[in-house]
């Protein structure tokens, strides 16, 4: 983790409710995005798939839970 400048989670073990929002996002990301793509063969391909997925879920994926807005529109206000 240190080599990649990653930070350890400080949530209590076995308590996903500590991070419910990101846990839900991660579940959607895996079920909706990654599961429907061909398996990445290289780290570069995986990084590209993840970047495209983040863009999709932030700027394109509309959710009824956010009043039919994208995450960016919901967070920063819908542009008129």
HELIX and SHEET records of a PDB file:
HELIX    1   1 UNK A   16  UNK A   19  5                                   4    
HELIX    2   2 UNK A   20  UNK A   28  1                                   9    
HELIX    3   3 UNK A   29  UNK A   33  3                                   5    
HELIX    4   4 UNK A   34  UNK A   36  5                                   3    
HELIX    5   5 UNK A   43  UNK A   55  1                                  13    
HELIX    6   6 UNK A   56  UNK A   60  3                                   5    
HELIX    7   7 UNK A   64  UNK A   66  5                                   3    
HELIX    8   8 UNK A   71  UNK A   76  1                                   6    
END                                                                             
